[in-house]
Amino acid sequence: MTLERLLHTTAGLLAVTSYACGGGESKPAPAADAAPDVAAEPASQPAADPGQSPLTVADIDRWDKGMAGELEAVHGATARLKQAKTGDDTVSAMMALQDMATVEAGAKAAGVDQDRYQLIRTNLSSAASYLAPHIGGLDPSKLSAEQRAEMQQSNAAQLEQMKDVVPPDVVAALTPRAAELRTKDVELTMARVKGSGM
């Protein structure tokens, strides 16, 4: 099929060359069409980028290691903030406490690049919050049975919407660890807040 398209494109180029005013026949003419021919059909090719491909069960452990790396970075920034002697030192340490500033440390601890780690932590954090809403969120025991059922249904719907990035097998593997990992995620957030003195 690629050869057929190549022949078609070549014929189009010859036609345009022969008839300078080819009008509507100039569709296949651009030579650029010949090269993208191979990549034009699989529009999903960019998904081959590991940073954007769906999460795997192994990414759960990566997130766990990444959070430990980020927490270490937060503790380091907190120590620098306490020892800051100038306004610049203070600002620098405060910036180092921020969510985006610790991505590098988390990615390094997780053994992946920063884009991949960002995808892992963002999506697994959300998934864990839906699986363990009682950690750092609303206490389901204070809700009526009807409200609990509604919340479970809503959380299940949210997880369903995430299935292209967080497949069902990943959700299944995350479920028994959701409370533990969600707790670490909340602790990391609280360490940032505490470190900044807020």
C-alpha positions in Angstrom: 0.0 0.0 0.0 2.9 2.4 0.7 4.3 1.6 -2.8 0.9 2.3 -4.3 0.7 5.7 -2.5 4.3 6.5 -3.5 3.4 5.8 -7.2 0.2 7.9 -6.8 2.2 10.8 -5.3 4.9 10.5 -8.0 2.1 10.6 -10.7 0.6 13.6 -9.0 4.0 15.4 -9.0 4.5 14.7 -12.7 1.0 15.9 -13.5 1.6 19.2 -11.6 4.9 19.6 -13.4 3.3 19.0 -16.8 0.3 21.2 -16.1 1.5 24.2 -14.1 -2.1 25.1 -13.5 -3.2 21.8 -12.2 -6.0 23.3 -9.9 -7.7 20.6 -7.9 -5.3 17.9 -9.0 -2.6 19.4 -6.8 -3.8 17.6 -3.7 -1.1 14.8 -3.8 1.5 17.2 -5.2 3.4 18.3 -2.1 6.6 16.3 -1.9 6.3 16.4 1.9 3.4 14.0 1.6 5.8 11.2 0.5 7.8 11.2 3.8 4.9 11.5 6.3 3.1 8.7 4.4 4.6 6.1 6.7 3.8 8.1 9.9 0.6 9.7 8.8 -1.6 6.6 9.3 -0.6 5.7 12.9 -1.6 9.0 14.4 -1.1 7.4 17.8 2.7 7.1 17.2 3.6 9.7 19.8 2.2 7.4 22.5 5.4 5.4 22.0 6.9 8.1 24.2 7.3 6.3 27.6 6.4 9.5 29.3 2.9 9.4 27.9 2.2 5.6 27.6 -0.3 4.1 30.1 0.9 3.2 33.6 1.9 -0.3 34.6 1.8 -2.2 37.8 5.5 -1.5 38.2 4.8 2.2 38.3 3.2 1.8 41.7 6.5 0.9 43.3 8.1 3.7 41.3 5.7 6.2 42.7 6.4 4.9 46.2 10.2 5.3 45.7 9.6 8.7 44.0 7.7 10.0 47.0 10.5 8.9 49.3 12.9 10.8 47.1 10.7 13.9 47.1 10.3 13.8 50.9 14.1 13.7 51.2 14.3 16.8 48.9 11.7 18.6 51.0 13.6 17.9 54.2 16.8 19.2 52.6 15.0 22.4 51.5 13.4 22.8 55.0 16.9 22.6 56.5 18.2 25.2 54.1 15.3 27.5 54.9 16.1 27.3 58.6 19.7 28.2 57.9 18.9 31.0 55.4 20.9 34.2 56.0 19.7 36.3 53.1 16.4 37.0 51.4 17.7 35.2 48.3 18.6 32.1 50.4 15.0 32.2 51.8 13.4 32.5 48.4 15.6 29.8 47.0 14.7 27.3 49.8 11.0 28.2 49.6 11.0 27.5 45.8 12.8 24.2 46.5 9.9 23.1 48.7 7.4 23.5 45.8 5.7 20.5 44.1 7.4 21.1 40.8 10.8 21.6 42.3 11.0 18.1 43.8 10.0 16.3 40.5 13.6 15.8 39.6 14.4 14.1 43.0 11.3 12.0 42.7 12.1 10.9 39.1 15.7 10.0 40.1 14.5 7.9 43.0 11.9 6.2 40.8 14.4 5.5 38.1 12.4 7.3 35.3 12.6 10.6 33.5 10.8 13.6 34.8 7.9 13.5 32.3 7.2 9.9 33.1 7.4 10.5 36.9 5.0 13.5 36.6 2.5 11.2 34.8 2.9 8.5 37.4 2.6 10.7 40.5 -0.3 12.8 39.1 -2.4 9.8 38.0 -1.6 7.4 40.8 -2.2 10.2 43.4 -5.7 10.8 41.9 -6.5 7.0 41.7 -5.4 6.5 45.3 -7.6 9.3 46.5 -10.6 7.7 44.8 -9.7 4.2 46.3 -9.0 5.6 49.8 -11.1 8.7 50.1 -10.9 8.5 53.9 -7.2 9.4 53.9 -6.8 13.1 53.9 -10.3 13.6 52.8 -13.9 13.2 53.8 -14.5 10.5 56.5 -17.1 8.1 54.9 -18.2 7.0 58.4 -19.8 10.4 58.9 -21.9 9.9 55.8 -25.2 8.2 55.5 -25.4 4.8 53.7 -26.9 6.5 50.7 -24.1 9.2 50.7 -21.5 6.5 51.0 -22.9 4.6 48.1 -23.1 7.7 46.0 -19.5 8.6 46.8 -18.3 5.0 45.9 -20.2 5.3 42.6 -18.7 8.6 41.9 -15.2 7.4 42.7 -15.7 4.3 40.5 -16.8 6.5 37.6 -13.7 8.7 38.0 -11.4 5.6 37.9 -13.3 4.4 34.8 -12.6 7.7 33.1 -8.9 7.3 33.9 -8.6 3.8 32.4 -6.7 4.9 29.3 -3.8 6.1 31.6 -4.5 3.9 34.6 -5.6 0.5 33.3 -7.8 -1.8 35.3 -4.9 -4.1 36.2 -3.0 -1.2 37.7 -6.1 -0.1 39.7 -6.5 -3.7 41.0 -2.8 -3.8 42.1 -3.1 -0.3 43.6 -6.3 -1.1 45.6 -4.7 -3.0 48.5 -1.9 -0.3 48.8 -4.1 2.7 48.2 -4.5 3.8 51.9 -0.7 3.3 52.6 0.4 5.3 49.5 -2.3 7.9 49.9 -1.0 8.4 53.4 2.5 9.0 52.1 1.2 11.4 49.5 -0.6 13.4 52.1 2.4 13.3 54.4 4.6 14.7 51.6 2.1 17.6 51.1 2.1 18.3 54.8 5.9 18.3 54.9 5.9 21.0 52.2 3.5 23.1 54.2 5.3 22.6 57.5 8.6 23.2 55.9 7.5 26.6 54.5 6.3 27.6 58.0 2.7 27.9 57.0 
